[in-house]
Amino acid sequence: MTATLVNEAGPRPPAASPGATRARRSRRRARVIAVLFVLPALLLLGALVVYPVLFSVGRSFFDASGTRFVGGDNYSEMFRDPATLKAIRNTTIWVVVAPALLTGLGLILAVLVEKVRWATAFKLLLFMPMAVSFLAAGIIFRLAYDEDPDKGVLNAAAVSVHDMFQDTSAYPTARARDGQGLTKAADGSYRTTDTVAPGKSVPLGLVGVLPADLPDGAGPAYEAARRTAGAGELTGVVYLDFTPGGGGEQGVVDRRESGLPGMKVEAVRAGKTVATTTTASDGSFRFENLDDGSYTVRLPSSNFAAPYEGISWLGPTLVTAAIIGAYLWIWTGFAMVLIGAGLSALPRDSLEAARMDGANEWQIFRRITVPLLAPVLTVVFITLVINVMKVFDLVYIIAPGPVQEDATVLATQMWLVSFGGGNNQGLGSALGVLLLLLVIPAMVFNVRRFKRSQR
């Protein structure tokens, strides 16, 4: 009976060896130690990433005060708000333009740097802006884009180039006194109220010019005003009708009053300009060999044109492009270094074989270098896409207050709505969730790309 029971129970499992037991305990201890080491990072990640994300998602379903549940109202309002729609449009421009330009510039520079003798120094020079904080870079470019040519270096350069090819007016503030024989036309020019005939001399007095602003070499107009015109001549003087220190008589050329040199003067008859001249250092002018008849003396509007002030970089039209330019300055070195690292790993035998087959450098670049660098270019492009979606510092610092709304992106709009005066953290949280949803696909794509490259 005892033997039968033993047979039915079957054979007993072999007892675990002491070595296997120690191995299991060792593995269990290793897992516990790994968890203990990872736990601080997990707590930090949960406190700084997971909790804020979950809190923002929940907060987006409440009103501005956070006390009343409104469901999806914040999300519907988000797409009805013109400022938010403009932020989405500007973010789209950033995503389309900035990563593509940076990847292209980085690729071109990485290829060219290989052919430069001082390649390391050149890479260091281009990578240095990465060491500058976005705050400092924003201040630098805010000053560089200043509309005043005396402050903004870009407008100073633009004005210098413009003035090389086109003269500017020396008298932008000059004007005629009322009732002193000059009438202002609709185009900004001045002409004599009464017609004059050859053989006459015409004094044309202007004001609105500081004596200190007169061109170098400007001389007294008194002697020029006393000269008489000959037969067939029409003469005159354009002068500053202002006596330094006071005194003098309006409409009369006094001894201490200065002529206005370089002023363009025209003789007009029957609506057509028949003669043109420029005033001398004492402001005098002379038209010779004029036919008999009546003429009008005109000072064209070009004499009073405001000086060229440069380009309104931070105006509503160009502000986004200007900020993208600052972003390119900072991140071009990053793209160049990453692409350069991929370029250095390319198989040189493929390039040399192409050269042996007669391919030129452009064909090698287009048909071999770029296809082989496609994985690196993709990683750089996606990384920059993620980065530009979160851009905040440059937009907030560079864009002046009046055009802040024209330059706003989702990150700045989220801050403005939540803390920058809107005080609507429900809508701001909805904007944050939208930004998260836009960033996640690019992040997932990048992570998968890294995993495939590791295999």
C-alpha positions in Angstrom: 0.0 0.0 0.0 2.8 2.4 0.9 4.7 1.6 -2.4 1.5 2.3 -4.4 1.0 5.8 -2.8 4.7 6.7 -3.5 4.3 5.7 -7.2 1.1 7.6 -7.7 2.7 10.8 -6.2 5.4 10.7 -8.9 9.0 11.7 -8.6 10.0 14.6 -6.3 11.5 17.8 -8.0 15.2 18.0 -7.5 16.2 20.3 -4.8 17.7 23.7 -5.9 21.4 23.7 -5.7 23.1 26.3 -3.4 24.7 28.0 -6.4 21.4 28.6 -8.2 19.9 30.0 -5.0 22.8 32.4 -4.6 22.4 33.5 -8.3 18.7 34.3 -7.8 19.4 36.3 -4.7 22.2 38.1 -6.5 19.9 39.0 -9.4 17.2 40.1 -7.0 19.7 42.3 -5.1 20.9 43.8 -8.3 17.4 44.8 -9.3 16.8 46.4 -6.0 20.0 48.3 -6.2 19.2 49.4 -9.8 15.8 50.6 -8.6 17.4 52.5 -5.7 19.8 54.2 -8.1 17.1 55.0 -10.7 14.5 56.1 -8.1 15.9 59.7 -7.6 15.9 60.3 -11.3 12.3 58.8 -11.6 11.1 61.1 -8.8 12.8 64.1 -10.4 11.3 63.2 -13.8 7.9 62.7 -12.3 8.0 66.0 -10.4 9.4 68.1 -13.3 7.8 66.4 -16.3 5.0 64.0 -15.6 3.2 65.9 -12.9 3.3 69.3 -14.8 2.0 67.6 -18.0 -0.9 65.9 -16.2 -1.7 69.0 -14.2 -1.7 71.1 -17.4 -4.0 68.6 -19.1 -6.4 68.7 -16.2 -6.2 72.5 -15.8 -7.0 73.0 -19.5 -10.6 71.8 -18.8 -11.3 74.6 -16.2 -12.0 78.3 -16.5 -9.5 81.2 -15.9 -10.0 81.0 -12.1 -9.6 77.2 -12.0 -12.9 76.7 -10.1 -15.4 75.9 -12.8 -15.2 72.9 -15.2 -15.7 74.1 -18.8 -14.8 71.0 -20.7 -13.4 71.7 -24.2 -14.4 75.4 -24.2 -10.7 76.5 -23.9 -9.8 74.4 -26.9 -12.6 75.8 -29.0 -11.7 79.3 -27.9 -8.1 78.7 -28.7 -9.0 78.3 -32.4 -11.3 81.3 -32.4 -8.8 83.7 -31.0 -7.0 85.8 -33.7 -3.8 86.1 -31.6 -3.6 82.3 -31.2 -4.3 81.8 -34.9 -1.4 84.2 -35.7 0.8 82.3 -33.2 0.0 79.0 -35.0 0.8 80.7 -38.4 4.1 82.0 -37.1 5.0 78.7 -35.6 4.3 77.0 -38.9 6.6 79.5 -40.6 9.3 78.7 -38.0 8.9 75.0 -38.5 9.0 75.2 -42.3 11.8 77.8 -42.7 14.3 77.6 -39.8 15.1 73.8 -39.7 15.4 73.6 -43.5 17.7 76.7 -43.7 19.8 75.5 -40.8 20.2 72.0 -42.2 21.1 73.3 -45.6 23.6 75.8 -44.2 25.1 73.2 -41.9 25.5 70.8 -44.8 27.2 73.4 -47.1 29.5 74.7 -44.3 30.4 71.1 -43.2 31.4 70.2 -46.8 33.3 73.5 -47.3 35.1 73.4 -44.0 36.8 70.1 -45.0 38.6 72.1 -47.7 39.7 74.9 -45.5 43.2 74.9 -44.0 42.1 76.2 -40.6 39.0 74.0 -40.3 39.1 73.6 -36.5 39.3 77.4 -35.9 36.5 78.0 -38.4 34.3 75.4 -36.7 35.1 77.0 -33.3 34.2 80.4 -34.6 30.8 79.2 -36.0 30.0 77.2 -32.9 30.8 80.0 -30.4 27.2 81.5 -30.6 26.0 78.3 -29.0 27.8 79.4 -25.8 25.8 82.6 -25.7 22.5 82.4 -23.9 19.3 83.2 -25.8 18.8 86.2 -23.5 22.1 87.7 -24.4 21.7 86.8 -28.1 18.2 88.5 -28.0 19.7 91.7 -26.6 22.5 91.7 -29.1 20.2 91.4 -32.0 17.6 93.8 -30.6 20.4 96.4 -30.7 21.6 95.2 -34.1 18.1 95.6 -35.6 17.5 99.1 -34.1 16.0 101.4 -36.6 18.3 104.3 -35.6 21.4 104.0 -37.9 23.4 105.5 -35.1 22.6 102.5 -32.9 21.6 99.6 -35.2 24.6 98.2 -37.0 22.5 96.6 -39.8 20.7 99.9 -40.6 24.0 101.7 -40.4 25.3 99.4 -43.1 22.1 99.7 -45.1 22.3 103.5 -45.0 25.9 103.5 -46.0 25.3 101.4 -49.0 22.3 103.4 -50.0 24.1 106.7 -49.7 26.9 105.3 -51.9 24.5 105.1 -54.9 22.0 107.9 -54.1 22.6 111.3 -52.7 20.6 112.4 -49.7 19.1 115.8 -49.1 21.1 118.2 -46.9 18.0 120.1 -45.9 15.2 117.7 -44.8 13.8 120.1 -42.3 13.9 123.3 -44.4 10.7 125.2 -45.2 9.6 128.6 -46.5 8.0 131.3 -44.4 4.4 132.0 -45.1 3.9 135.2 -47.2 7.5 135.4 -48.3 7.1 134.7 -52.0 7.2 130.9 -51.9 4.3 128.5 -52.1 4.5 124.8 -51.2 3.1 122.4 -53.8 1.4 119.1 -53.2 4.5 117.1 -54.1 6.6 118.9 -51.4 8.4 121.3 -53.7 8.4 125.1 -53.3 7.9 127.6 -56.2 7.7 131.3 -56.5 4.3 132.8 -56.0 4.8 135.4 -58.8 6.4 134.7 -62.2 9.7 136.4 -63.0 11.3 137.3 -66.3 14.9 137.1 -67.5 17.0 140.0 -66.2 15.6 139.7 -62.7 17.1 138.4 -59.5 15.1 136.3 -57.0 15.9 135.9 -53.3 14.5 132.6 -51.9 14.5 132.6 -48.1 14.1 129.4 -46.1 14.0 128.6 -42.4 14.0 125.4 -40.3 17.8 124.7 -40.7 20.0 125.1 -37.7 23.2 127.1 -38.5 25.2 124.2 -37.0 23.7 121.9 -39.6 24.7 123.9 -42.6 27.1 122.1 -45.1 30.8 122.7 -44.8 31.8 125.6 -47.0 28.5 127.5 -46.8 29.2 131.2 -47.2 27.3 134.5 -46.6 24.6 135.2 -49.1 24.6 139.0 -48.8 27.0 139.8 -51.7 25.2 137.2 -53.9 21.9 138.9 -53.3 23.3 142.2 -54.5 24.4 141.0 -57.9 22.3 141.9 -60.9 21.3 139.7 -63.8 22.3 140.3 -67.3 20.2 140.1 -70.5 18.7 136.6 -70.9 19.7 135.7 -67.4 17.6 134.8 -64.3 19.6 134.9 -61.1 18.9 134.6 -57.4 20.0 133.3 -54.1 18.7 130.6 -51.8 19.5 131.6 -48.2 18.8 130.8 -44.6 16.4 133.6 -43.5 17.7 133.6 -40.0 20.3 135.8 -38.4 22.4 134.1 -35.6 22.0 136.0 -32.4 18.8 137.7 -33.4 18.0 140.8 -35.4 17.7 141.0 -39.2 14.6 141.5 -41.3 12.4 138.7 -42.6 12.5 138.3 -46.4 15.7 140.4 -46.7 19.2 139.0 -47.1 21.1 140.4 -44.1 24.9 140.5 -43.9 25.2 137.6 -41.4 22.7 135.3 -43.2 24.2 132.2 -44.9 23.5 130.8 -48.3 22.3 127.3 -48.8 24.8 125.5 -51.1 23.9 122.4 -53.1 20.2 123.3 -53.5 18.7 122.1 -56.8 16.8 125.0 -58.6 14.6 124.7 -61.7 13.2 127.3 -64.1 9.7 126.3 -65.1 7.7 127.7 -68.0 4.2 126.5 -69.1 4.5 123.6 -66.6 7.8 122.3 -68.1 11.2 122.5 -66.6 13.4 124.4 -69.1 16.6 124.8 -67.1 18.2 123.3 -64.0 21.1 124.3 -61.8 22.6 123.9 -58.4 23.3 126.7 -55.9 26.9 127.7 -55.2 28.6 127.9 -51.8 27.0 131.3 -51.1 23.5 130.0 -52.2 23.6 131.8 -55.6 22.2 130.4 -58.8 22.1 131.5 -62.4 20.1 130.5 -65.5 21.6 131.8 -68.8 20.3 132.2 -72.4 16.6 132.1 -71.4 14.0 133.1 -73.9 11.8 136.1 -73.2 8.7 135.3 -71.2 7.6 134.6 -67.7 9.1 131.8 -65.5 8.5 130.2 -62.2 11.5 129.3 -60.1 11.1 126.0 -58.3 12.9 124.2 -55.5 12.2 120.5 -56.2 11.0 118.2 -53.3 14.2 116.2 -53.5 15.9 119.1 -51.7 13.7 118.5 -48.7 13.4 114.7 -48.8 13.9 113.0 -45.4 17.2 111.1 -45.2 17.2 107.3 -45.8 16.8 105.7 -42.4 17.3 102.1 -43.4 15.1 99.1 -43.1 12.4 98.5 -40.4 13.7 95.1 -39.4 11.4 94.9 -36.4 8.3 96.2 -38.1 5.2 94.0 -38.5 6.4 92.8 -42.0 10.0 91.6 -41.2 10.0 90.9 -37.5 9.5 87.1 -37.8 12.2 86.9 -40.5 14.6 89.0 -38.4 14.1 86.8 -35.4 14.7 83.7 -37.5 17.9 85.3 -38.7 19.1 85.6 -35.1 18.1 82.0 -34.5 20.2 80.9 -37.5 23.2 82.8 -36.1 23.0 80.8 -32.9 22.3 77.3 -34.3 24.2 77.1 -37.6 27.3 75.9 -35.7 25.4 73.1 -34.1 24.1 71.8 -37.4 27.5 72.2 -39.0 29.3 70.2 -36.3 26.7 67.3 -36.3 26.7 67.0 -40.1 30.5 67.4 -40.1 30.8 64.4 -37.8 28.6 62.3 -40.1 30.6 63.5 -43.1 33.9 62.4 -41.5 32.4 58.9 -41.2 31.6 58.5 -44.9 33.4 55.8 -46.8 36.1 57.6 -48.7 36.5 54.8 -51.2 33.0 55.6 -52.7 34.0 59.3 -53.1 37.4 58.4 -54.7 35.7 55.8 -57.0 33.3 58.5 -58.2 36.2 60.9 -58.9 38.0 58.1 -60.8 34.9 57.6 -62.9 35.0 61.3 -63.9 32.3 62.8 -61.6 32.8 66.4 -60.7 32.4 67.8 -57.2 28.8 68.9 -57.6 27.8 65.4 -58.9 29.6 63.8 -56.0 27.9 66.1 -53.5 24.4 65.6 -55.0 24.5 61.9 -55.8 26.8 60.4 -53.1 27.4 62.8 -50.2 23.8 63.8 -49.6 22.3 60.3 -49.9 24.9 58.9 -47.6 24.3 61.7 -45.1 20.5 61.3 -45.2 20.2 59.7 -41.8 22.3 62.4 -40.2 20.4 65.2 -42.0 17.1 63.7 -40.9 18.2 63.6 -37.2 19.4 67.2 -37.4 16.3 68.4 -39.1 13.9 66.7 -36.7 15.9 67.9 -33.7 15.7 71.5 -34.9 11.9 71.1 -35.6 11.4 70.1 -32.0 13.6 73.1 -30.9 11.9 75.7 -33.0 8.5 74.7 -31.7 9.6 75.7 -28.2 11.3 78.9 -29.2 10.4 81.6 -26.6 13.4 83.7 -25.5 14.3 85.3 -28.8 10.8 86.1 -29.8 10.0 87.7 -26.4 13.2 89.7 -26.2 13.8 90.9 -29.8 10.2 91.8 -30.8 9.2 95.3 -29.5 6.0 95.6 -27.6 3.9 97.1 -30.5 4.8 94.1 -32.8 4.9 91.4 -30.1 1.6 90.1 -31.4 2.9 90.0 -35.0 5.9 87.9 -34.0 4.2 85.7 -31.3 4.6 81.9 -31.5 2.8 79.2 -29.5 5.3 79.3 -26.6 5.1 83.1 -26.2 1.4 83.1 -26.6 1.0 80.5 -23.9 3.0 82.7 -21.6 1.2 85.9 -22.5 -2.2 84.3 -22.0 -1.2 82.7 -18.7 1.0 85.2 -17.0 1.7 88.1 -19.3 -1.5 90.0 -18.7 -4.1 87.5 -19.8 -4.3 85.7 -16.5 -6.2 82.9 -18.1 -4.3 79.8 -17.1 -7.1 77.5 -18.4 -6.5 78.8 -22.0 -2.8 78.9 -21.4 -2.8 75.2 -20.4 -4.8 74.3 -23.5 -2.1 76.1 -25.6 0.5 74.1 -23.7 -1.3 70.8 -24.4 -1.5 71.8 -28.1 2.2 72.5 -28.2 2.9 69.1 -26.5 0.8 67.3 -29.1 2.7 69.0 -31.9 6.1 68.1 -30.4 5.3 64.4 -29.6 5.3 63.1 -33.2 8.7 64.6 -33.9 10.1 63.2 -30.7 8.7 59.7 -31.4 10.2 59.8 -34.9 13.6 60.9 -33.5 13.6 58.1 -30.9 12.7 55.5 -33.4 15.4 56.8 -35.7 18.0 56.5 -32.9 16.9 52.9 -32.1 17.2 51.9 -35.8 20.7 53.4 -36.0 21.8 51.5 -32.9 20.8 48.2 -34.4 
